């Protein structure tokens, strides 16, 4: 940490070293580094380092293990961020493209069946599942589709907020954008 590339950390370590050379204890001086930098990773590393100093552990091995642990945590953090982005993109794809496509296919199918029934009086053609009158109008299904897209957009934006930040309220800001894209 004494290299220039570490910036604030370098300065804080130098201050801690000066404190430790004076009247303060080295442990307290090291813990004061975290007071101004405020990093959970740094605090954890300093506490492990201090406890190994007090217990007489091999400092070189401890420092190497701490560095490896921090590297592994960073790799896991990057993997988590990548997975989060992947889940978000999947949700957006399904909500913005998949759901409107399926609703459009359903509306077109309903319109075709309704038109065939209007022209022929019934739709049979050997397909018993098409027998009978269609009780749902295409206008009703269209309005129902719009409502469904709005509700789905709200749910998706809420889920994105939970995935990205851990709270529903952070996803609400995406709702208007997603709803407009869906519709």
DOVOKOL-152104 format. One record per atom (N, C-alpha, C): residue in one letter; residue number from 1; y, x, z. Coordinates in Angstrom, 1 decimal, decimal comma, m for minus. Each point is the difference from the previous one (the first is absolute). Layout:
N
 resn resi      y      x      z
    A  NUM      Y      X      Z
...
//
This chain:
183
 resn resi      y      x      z
    X    1   m1,2    0,8    0,0
    X    1    1,2   m0,8    0,0
    X    1    1,3    0,9    0,0
    X    2   m0,2    1,3    0,1
    X    2    1,2    0,8    0,0
    X    2    0,5    0,4   m1,4
    X    3   m0,6   m0,6   m1,0
    X    3    0,5    0,2   m1,4
    X    3    1,2   m0,9   m0,3
    X    4    0,8    0,4   m0,9
    X    4    1,2   m0,7   m0,4
    X    4   m0,3   m1,4   m0,6
    X    5   m1,2   m0,1   m0,7
    X    5   m0,3   m1,2   m0,7
    X    5   m0,3   m1,2    0,9
    X    6   m0,1    0,3    1,3
    X    6   m0,3   m1,1    1,0
    X    6    1,3   m0,6    0,5
    X    7    1,2    0,6   m0,3
    X    7    1,3   m0,6    0,3
    X    7    0,2   m0,3    1,5
    X    8    0,1   m1,3    0,3
    X    8    0,3   m0,4    1,4
    X    8   m1,1    0,4    1,0
    X    9   m1,2   m0,1   m0,5
    X    9   m1,1    0,4    0,9
    X    9    0,1    1,5    0,4
    X   10    0,4    0,8   m0,9
    X   10    0,2    1,5    0,2
    X   10    1,1    0,1    1,1
    X   11    1,1   m0,7   m0,2
    X   11    1,1    0,2    1,0
    X   11   m0,4   m0,5    1,4
    X   12   m0,8   m1,1    0,1
    X   12   m0,4   m0,5    1,3
    X   12   m1,0    0,9    0,6
    X   13   m0,9    0,6   m0,7
    X   13   m0,9    1,0    0,5
    X   13    0,7    1,2    0,6
    X   14    1,0    0,4   m0,8
    X   14    0,8    1,2    0,5
    X   14    0,7   m0,4    1,3
    X   15    0,6   m1,2    0,1
    X   15    0,6   m0,5    1,3
    X   15   m1,0    0,0    1,1
    X   16   m1,2   m0,5   m0,3
    X   16   m1,0   m0,1    1,0
    X   16   m0,5    1,4    0,5
    X   17    0,0    0,9   m0,9
    X   17   m0,4    1,4    0,3
    X   17    1,1    0,6    0,9
    X   18    1,3   m0,2   m0,3
    X   18    1,0    0,5    0,8
    X   18    0,0   m0,6    1,4
    X   19   m0,3   m1,3    0,1
    X   19   m0,1   m0,7    1,3
    X   19   m1,2    0,6    0,8
    X   20   m1,1    0,3   m0,7
    X   20   m1,2    0,5    0,7
    X   20    0,2    1,4    0,5
    X   21    0,9    0,8   m0,7
    X   21    0,2    1,4    0,4
    X   21    1,0    0,0    1,2
    X   22    0,7   m1,1    0,2
    X   22    0,9   m0,1    1,1
    X   22   m0,7   m0,5    1,3
    X   23    0,5   m1,1    0,5
    X   23   m0,5   m0,5    1,3
    X   23   m1,1   m1,1   m0,2
    X   24    0,0   m0,7   m1,1
    X   24   m0,9   m1,1   m0,2
    X   24   m1,4    0,4   m0,3
    X   25   m0,9   m1,0    0,1
    X   25   m1,4    0,3   m0,3
    X   25   m0,2   m0,2   m1,5
    X   26   m1,0    0,7   m0,5
    X   26   m0,2    0,0   m1,5
    X   26   m0,5   m1,4   m0,4
    X   27   m0,8   m0,6    0,9
    X   27   m0,5   m1,4   m0,3
    X   27    1,1   m1,0   m0,2
    X   28    0,9    0,0    1,0
    X   28    1,1   m0,9   m0,1
    X   28    0,9    0,3   m1,1
    X   29    0,2    1,3   m0,3
    X   29    0,9    0,4   m1,2
    X   29   m0,7   m0,5   m1,3
    X   30   m1,3    0,1   m0,1
    X   30   m0,6   m0,5   m1,2
    X   30    0,1   m1,5   m0,1
    X   31   m0,2   m0,7    1,1
    X   31    0,1   m1,5   m0,1
    X   31    1,4   m0,5   m0,3
    X   32    1,0    0,8    0,3
    X   32    1,4   m0,3   m0,3
    X   32    0,2    0,0   m1,5
    X   33   m0,8    0,7   m0,8
    X   33    0,1    0,1   m1,4
    X   33   m0,2   m1,4   m0,6
    X   34   m0,9   m0,8    0,5
    X   34   m0,3   m1,3   m0,5
    X   34    1,1   m1,0    0,4
    X   35    0,8    0,3    1,0
    X   35    1,1   m0,9    0,4
    X   35    1,0   m0,2   m1,1
    X   36    0,3    1,1   m0,7
    X   36    1,0   m0,1   m1,1
    X   36   m0,6   m0,3   m1,4
    X   37   m1,3    0,4   m0,2
    X   37   m0,6   m0,2   m1,3
    X   37   m0,7   m1,4   m0,1
    X   38   m0,5   m0,5    1,1
    X   38   m0,6   m1,3    0,1
    X   38   m1,1   m0,2   m1,1
    X   39   m1,1    0,7    0,2
    X   39   m1,1   m0,2   m0,9
    X   39   m1,3   m0,1    0,8
    X   40   m0,8   m1,1   m0,2
    X   40   m1,2   m0,2    0,7
    X   40   m1,0    1,1   m0,2
    X   41   m0,1    0,5   m1,2
    X   41   m0,9    1,1   m0,4
    X   41    0,4    1,2    0,7
    X   42    1,3    0,4    0,0
    X   42    0,4    1,2    0,7
    X   42   m0,2   m0,2    1,6
    X   43    0,3   m1,1    0,5
    X   43   m0,2   m0,2    1,5
    X   43   m1,5    0,2    0,3
    X   44   m0,9   m0,6   m0,8
    X   44   m1,4    0,1    0,3
    X   44   m0,5    1,5   m0,1
    X   45    0,5    0,7   m1,1
    X   45   m0,3    1,4   m0,2
    X   45    0,5    0,8    1,2
    X   46    1,2   m0,2    0,4
    X   46    0,6    0,7    1,2
    X   46   m0,8   m0,2    1,2
    X   47   m0,4   m1,2    0,3
    X   47   m0,7   m0,4    1,2
    X   47   m1,4    0,7    0,0
    X   48   m0,7    0,0   m1,2
    X   48   m1,3    0,7   m0,1
    X   48    0,2    1,5    0,3
    X   49    1,1    0,6   m0,7
    X   49    0,3    1,4    0,2
    X   49    0,2    0,3    1,4
    X   50    0,9   m0,8    0,7
    X   50    0,3    0,3    1,4
    X   50   m1,2   m0,1    0,9
    X   51   m0,8   m1,0   m0,2
    X   51   m1,2   m0,2    0,8
    X   51   m1,0    1,2   m0,2
    X   52   m0,1    0,5   m1,2
    X   52   m0,9    1,1   m0,3
    X   52    0,6    1,3    0,7
    X   53    1,3    0,1    0,0
    X   53    0,6    1,1    0,7
    X   53   m0,3    0,0    1,5
    X   54    0,1   m1,2    0,6
    X   54   m0,2   m0,1    1,4
    X   54   m1,5    0,2    0,3
    X   55   m0,9   m0,4   m0,9
    X   55   m1,4    0,1    0,3
    X   55   m0,6    1,4   m0,4
    X   56    0,8    0,8   m0,7
    X   56   m0,5    1,3   m0,4
    X   56   m0,8   m0,1   m1,3
    X   57    0,2   m0,9   m0,9
    X   57   m0,7   m0,1   m1,2
    X   57    0,4    1,0   m1,0
    X   58   m0,7    0,2   m1,0
    X   58    0,3    1,0   m1,1
    X   58    1,0   m0,6   m0,9
    X   59    1,2    0,5    0,1
    X   59    1,2   m0,6   m0,6
    X   59   m0,1    0,1   m1,6
    X   60   m0,6    1,0   m0,5
    X   60   m0,1    0,1   m1,5
    X   60   m0,9   m1,1   m0,5
    X   61   m1,1   m0,2    0,6
    X   61   m1,0   m1,1   m0,4
    X   61    0,7   m1,3    0,2
    X   62    0,7   m0,2    1,1
    X   62    0,7   m1,3    0,2
    X   62    1,0   m0,3   m1,0
    X   63    0,8    1,0   m0,4
    X   63    1,1   m0,2   m1,0
    X   63   m0,7   m0,3   m1,4
    X   64   m1,0    0,7   m0,3
    X   64   m0,7   m0,2   m1,2
    X   64   m0,6   m1,5   m0,1
    X   65   m0,6   m0,4    1,1
    X   65   m0,5   m1,4    0,1
    X   65    1,1   m1,0   m0,1
    X   66    1,1    0,2    0,6
    X   66    1,2   m0,9    0,0
    X   66    0,5   m0,1   m1,5
    X   67    0,1    1,1   m0,6
    X   67    0,5    0,1   m1,4
    X   67   m1,0   m0,8   m0,9
    X   68   m1,3    0,2    0,2
    X   68   m1,0   m0,7   m0,8
    X   68    0,1   m1,5    0,2
    X   69    0,1   m0,4    1,3
    X   69    0,1   m1,4    0,4
    X   69    1,2   m0,6   m0,7
    X   70    1,2    0,7    0,0
    X   70    1,2   m0,6   m0,6
    X   70   m0,2   m0,2   m1,5
    X   71   m0,7    1,0   m0,6
    X   71   m0,2   m0,1   m1,5
    X   71   m0,9   m1,1   m0,3
    X   72   m1,1   m0,2    0,8
    X   72   m0,9   m1,2   m0,2
    X   72    0,7   m1,3    0,2
    X   73    0,9   m0,1    1,0
    X   73    0,8   m1,2    0,3
    X   73    0,9   m0,3   m1,2
    X   74    0,6    1,0   m0,6
    X   74    0,9   m0,2   m1,1
    X   74   m0,8   m0,5   m1,2
    X   75   m1,2    0,6   m0,2
    X   75   m0,8   m0,4   m1,2
    X   75   m0,5   m1,5    0,2
    X   76   m0,3   m0,3    1,3
    X   76   m0,4   m1,4    0,2
    X   76    1,2   m1,0   m0,2
    X   77    1,2    0,5    0,4
    X   77    1,2   m0,8   m0,1
    X   77    0,3   m0,3   m1,5
    X   78   m0,2    1,1   m0,9
    X   78    0,2   m0,2   m1,4
    X   78   m1,0   m0,9   m0,6
    X   79   m1,3    0,1    0,5
    X   79   m1,0   m0,9   m0,5
    X   79    0,3   m1,4    0,4
    X   80    0,5   m0,2    1,2
    X   80    0,3   m1,4    0,4
    X   80    1,2   m0,5   m0,8
    X   81    1,0    0,8   m0,3
    X   81    1,1   m0,5   m0,8
    X   81   m0,5   m0,4   m1,4
    X   82   m0,9    0,8   m0,6
    X   82   m0,6   m0,3   m1,3
    X   82   m0,7   m1,3    0,0
    X   83   m0,9   m0,2    1,0
    X   83   m0,7   m1,2    0,1
    X   83    0,9   m1,2    0,2
    X   84    1,1    0,2    0,8
    X   84    0,9   m1,1    0,2
    X   84    0,7   m0,4   m1,3
    X   85    0,4    1,0   m0,8
    X   85    0,6   m0,3   m1,3
    X   85   m1,0   m0,6   m0,9
    X   86   m1,3    0,4    0,0
    X   86   m1,0   m0,6   m0,8
    X   86   m0,2   m1,5    0,3
    X   87   m0,1   m0,3    1,3
    X   87   m0,2   m1,4    0,5
    X   87    1,2   m0,8   m0,5
    X   88    1,2    0,5    0,2
    X   88    1,2   m0,7   m0,4
    X   88    0,0   m0,3   m1,5
    X   89   m0,3    1,0   m0,8
    X   89    0,0   m0,2   m1,4
    X   89   m1,1   m1,1   m0,4
    X   90   m1,1    0,1    0,6
    X   90   m1,1   m1,0   m0,3
    X   90    0,5   m1,4    0,4
    X   91    0,6   m0,2    1,1
    X   91    0,5   m1,3    0,4
    X   91    1,0   m0,5   m1,0
    X   92    1,0    0,9   m0,3
    X   92    1,0   m0,4   m1,0
    X   92   m0,6   m0,4   m1,3
    X   93   m1,0    0,8   m0,5
    X   93   m0,6   m0,3   m1,3
    X   93   m0,7   m1,4    0,1
    X   94   m0,7   m0,2    1,0
    X   94   m0,7   m1,3    0,1
    X   94    1,0   m1,2    0,1
    X   95    1,0    0,2    0,8
    X   95    1,0   m1,1    0,2
    X   95    0,9   m0,2   m1,2
    X   96    0,4    1,1   m0,6
    X   96    1,0   m0,1   m1,1
    X   96   m0,7   m0,3   m1,4
    X   97   m1,2    0,5   m0,2
    X   97   m0,6   m0,2   m1,3
    X   97   m1,3   m0,9    0,1
    X   98   m0,8    0,3    1,0
    X   98   m1,3   m0,7    0,1
    X   98    0,2   m1,5    0,2
    X   99    0,7   m0,3    1,1
    X   99    0,1   m1,4    0,4
    X   99    0,8   m0,9   m1,1
    X  100    1,1    0,5   m0,5
    X  100    0,6   m0,8   m1,1
    X  100   m0,9   m0,1   m1,2
    X  101   m0,7    1,0   m0,4
    X  101   m0,9   m0,1   m1,1
    X  101   m1,1   m1,1    0,2
    X  102   m0,6    0,0    1,2
    X  102   m1,0   m1,0    0,2
    X  102    0,5   m1,4    0,1
    X  103    1,2   m0,1    0,6
    X  103    0,6   m1,3    0,0
    X  103    0,4   m0,5   m1,4
    X  104    0,5    0,9   m0,9
    X  104    0,3   m0,4   m1,4
    X  104   m1,3   m0,4   m0,7
    X  105   m1,1    0,7    0,2
    X  105   m1,2   m0,4   m0,6
    X  105   m0,4   m1,4    0,4
    X  106    0,1   m0,2    1,3
    X  106   m0,4   m1,3    0,6
    X  106    0,9   m1,1   m0,6
    X  107    1,3    0,2   m0,1
    X  107    0,9   m1,0   m0,6
    X  107   m0,3   m0,2   m1,4
    X  108   m0,3    1,0   m0,8
    X  108   m0,4   m0,2   m1,4
    X  108   m1,3   m0,7   m0,1
    X  109   m0,9    0,3    0,8
    X  109   m1,3   m0,7    0,0
    X  109    0,2   m1,5    0,3
    X  110    0,8   m0,3    1,0
    X  110    0,3   m1,4    0,4
    X  110    0,7   m0,7   m1,2
    X  111    0,9    0,7   m0,6
    X  111    0,7   m0,6   m1,2
    X  111   m0,9   m0,3   m1,1
    X  112   m0,9    0,9   m0,3
    X  112   m1,0   m0,2   m1,1
    X  112   m0,9   m1,2    0,3
    X  113   m0,5    0,0    1,2
    X  113   m0,9   m1,1    0,4
    X  113    0,7   m1,3   m0,1
    X  114    1,2   m0,1    0,5
    X  114    0,8   m1,2    0,0
    X  114    0,3   m0,4   m1,4
    X  115    0,3    0,9   m0,9
    X  115    0,2   m0,3   m1,4
    X  115   m1,2   m0,5   m0,7
    X  116   m1,2    0,6    0,3
    X  116   m1,2   m0,4   m0,6
    X  116   m0,4   m1,4    0,5
    X  117    0,2   m0,3    1,2
    X  117   m0,3   m1,3    0,5
    X  117    1,0   m1,1   m0,5
    X  118    1,2    0,4   m0,3
    X  118    1,0   m1,0   m0,5
    X  118   m0,4   m0,3   m1,5
    X  119   m0,5    1,0   m0,7
    X  119   m0,4   m0,2   m1,4
    X  119   m1,3   m0,7   m0,2
    X  120   m0,9    0,3    0,8
    X  120   m1,4   m0,5   m0,2
    X  120   m0,4   m1,1    1,0
    X  121    0,8   m0,2    1,0
    X  121   m0,4   m1,0    1,0
    X  121   m0,8    0,6    1,1
    X  122   m0,8    1,0   m0,2
    X  122   m0,8    0,7    1,0
    X  122   m0,4    1,4   m0,6
    X  123   m0,3    0,8    0,8
    X  123   m0,5    1,4   m0,4
    X  123   m1,4    0,1    0,5
    X  124   m0,9    0,1   m1,0
    X  124   m1,4    0,1    0,4
    X  124   m0,5    1,3   m0,7
    X  125   m0,3   m0,1   m1,2
    X  125   m0,5    1,1   m0,8
    X  125   m1,1    0,7    0,6
    X  126   m0,8   m0,8    0,8
    X  126   m1,2    0,6    0,6
    X  126    0,3    0,7    1,3
    X  127    1,3    0,0    0,5
    X  127    0,4    0,7    1,2
    X  127    0,3   m1,1    1,0
    X  128   m1,0   m0,3    0,8
    X  128    0,2   m1,1    1,0
    X  128    1,1    0,3    1,0
    X  129    0,3    1,2    0,3
    X  129    1,0    0,3    1,0
    X  129    1,4   m0,4   m0,5
    X  130    0,2   m0,2   m1,3
    X  130    1,3   m0,4   m0,5
    X  130    0,1   m1,6   m0,2
    X  131   m1,1   m0,7    0,4
    X  131    0,1   m1,5   m0,1
    X  131    0,9   m0,5    1,1
    X  132    0,6   m1,1   m0,3
    X  132    0,9   m0,7    1,0
    X  132    1,4    0,3   m0,3
    X  133    0,9   m0,7    0,6
    X  133    1,4    0,1   m0,2
    X  133    0,6    1,1    0,9
    X  134    0,9    0,8   m0,6
    X  134    0,8    1,0    0,8
    X  134    1,1   m0,7    0,8
    X  135    0,0    0,1    1,3
    X  135    0,9   m0,7    0,8
    X  135    1,3    0,8    0,3
    X  136    0,0    1,2   m0,4
    X  136    1,1    0,9    0,3
    X  136    0,8    0,3   m1,2
    X  137    1,3   m0,2    0,1
    X  137    0,8    0,2   m1,2
    X  137    0,4    1,5   m0,1
    X  138    0,3    0,5   m1,2
    X  138    0,4    1,4   m0,2
    X  138    1,3    0,2    0,7
    X  139    0,9   m1,0    0,1
    X  139    1,3    0,2    0,7
    X  139   m0,2    0,3    1,5
    X  140   m0,9   m0,8    0,6
    X  140   m0,4    0,2    1,4
    X  140   m0,6    1,3    0,2
    X  141   m0,9    0,5   m0,8
    X  141   m0,6    1,3    0,1
    X  141    1,0    1,1   m0,2
    X  142    1,0   m0,2   m0,9
    X  142    1,0    1,0   m0,2
    X  142    0,8    0,2    1,3
    X  143    0,5   m1,1    0,6
    X  143    0,8    0,0    1,2
    X  143   m0,9    0,6    1,2
    X  144   m1,2   m0,4    0,0
    X  144   m0,9    0,6    1,0
    X  144   m0,2    1,5   m0,2
    X  145   m0,1    0,4   m1,2
    X  145   m0,1    1,5   m0,4
    X  145    1,3    0,7    0,5
    X  146    1,1   m0,5   m0,2
    X  146    1,3    0,6    0,4
    X  146    0,0    0,1    1,5
    X  147   m0,4   m1,0    0,7
    X  147    0,0    0,0    1,5
    X  147   m1,0    1,1    0,4
    X  148   m1,2    0,0   m0,6
    X  148   m1,0    0,9    0,4
    X  148    0,5    1,5   m0,3
    X  149    0,7    0,2   m1,1
    X  149    0,5    1,4   m0,2
    X  149    1,0    0,4    1,0
    X  150    0,8   m0,9    0,4
    X  150    1,0    0,3    1,1
    X  150   m0,6    0,3    1,3
    X  151   m1,0   m0,8    0,4
    X  151   m0,7    0,2    1,2
    X  151   m0,8    1,3    0,0
    X  152   m0,6    0,3   m1,2
    X  152   m0,8    1,2   m0,2
    X  152    1,0    1,2    0,1
    X  153    1,1   m0,1   m0,6
    X  153    1,0    1,1    0,0
    X  153    0,5    0,3    1,4
    X  154    0,2   m1,1    0,8
    X  154    0,4    0,2    1,4
    X  154   m1,1    0,7    0,8
    X  155   m1,2   m0,4   m0,2
    X  155   m1,2    0,6    0,7
    X  155   m0,1    1,4   m0,4
    X  156    0,1    0,3   m1,3
    X  156   m0,2    1,4   m0,5
    X  156    1,1    0,9    0,6
    X  157    1,3   m0,5    0,0
    X  157    1,1    0,8    0,5
    X  157   m0,2    0,3    1,5
    X  158   m0,5   m1,0    0,7
    X  158   m0,3    0,2    1,4
    X  158   m1,1    1,0    0,2
    X  159   m1,0   m0,1   m0,8
    X  159   m1,1    1,0    0,1
    X  159    0,4    1,4   m0,3
    X  160    0,9    0,1   m1,0
    X  160    0,5    1,3   m0,4
    X  160    0,8    0,6    1,2
    X  161    0,8   m0,8    0,7
    X  161    0,7    0,4    1,2
    X  161   m0,9    0,5    1,1
    X  162   m1,1   m0,7    0,2
    X  162   m1,0    0,4    1,0
    X  162   m0,6    1,3   m0,4
    X  163   m0,4    0,2   m1,3
    X  163   m0,7    1,2   m0,4
    X  163    1,0    1,2    0,0
    X  164    1,2   m0,2   m0,4
    X  164    0,9    1,2   m0,1
    X  164    0,6    0,3    1,4
    X  165    0,5   m1,0    0,8
    X  165    0,7    0,3    1,2
    X  165   m0,6   m0,5    1,2
    X  166   m1,1   m0,9   m0,1
    X  166   m0,6   m0,5    1,2
    X  166    0,5   m1,3    0,5
    X  167    1,0   m0,6   m0,7
    X  167    0,6   m1,3    0,4
    X  167    0,3   m0,8   m1,2
    X  168   m0,1   m1,3    0,2
    X  168    0,2   m1,0   m1,1
    X  168    1,4    0,0   m0,5
    X  169    1,0    0,2    1,0
    X  169    1,4   m0,2   m0,4
    X  169    0,4    1,1   m1,0
    X  170   m0,6    1,1   m0,1
    X  170    0,4    1,1   m0,9
    X  170   m0,4   m0,4   m1,4
    X  171   m0,9   m0,9   m0,2
    X  171   m0,4   m0,4   m1,4
    X  171    0,8   m1,1   m0,5
    X  172    0,7   m0,8    0,8
    X  172    0,7   m1,2   m0,5
    X  172    1,1    0,4   m1,0
    X  173    0,5    1,2    0,1
    X  173    1,0    0,4   m1,0
    X  173   m0,5    0,1   m1,4
    X  174   m1,3    0,1   m0,2
    X  174   m0,7    0,0   m1,3
    X  174   m0,2   m1,4   m0,6
    X  175    0,0   m1,0    0,9
    X  175   m0,3   m1,3   m0,4
    X  175    0,7   m0,5   m1,3
    X  176    1,3    0,0    0,0
    X  176    0,7   m0,5   m1,2
    X  176   m0,4    0,7   m1,3
    X  177   m0,1    1,3    0,1
    X  177   m0,4    0,8   m1,2
    X  177   m1,3   m0,4   m0,5
    X  178   m1,0   m0,1    0,9
    X  178   m1,4   m0,3   m0,4
    X  178   m0,1   m1,4   m0,5
    X  179    0,7   m1,0    0,7
    X  179    0,0   m1,4   m0,4
    X  179    0,6   m0,1   m1,4
    X  180    1,1    0,6   m0,4
    X  180    0,5    0,0   m1,3
    X  180   m0,9    0,5   m1,0
    X  181   m0,6    1,2    0,3
    X  181   m1,0    0,6   m0,9
    X  181   m1,2   m1,0   m0,3
    X  182   m0,5   m0,6    1,1
    X  182   m1,1   m0,9   m0,2
    X  182    0,3   m1,2   m0,8
    X  183    1,1   m0,6    0,2
    X  183    0,4   m1,2   m0,7
    X  183    0,4    0,3   m1,4
//
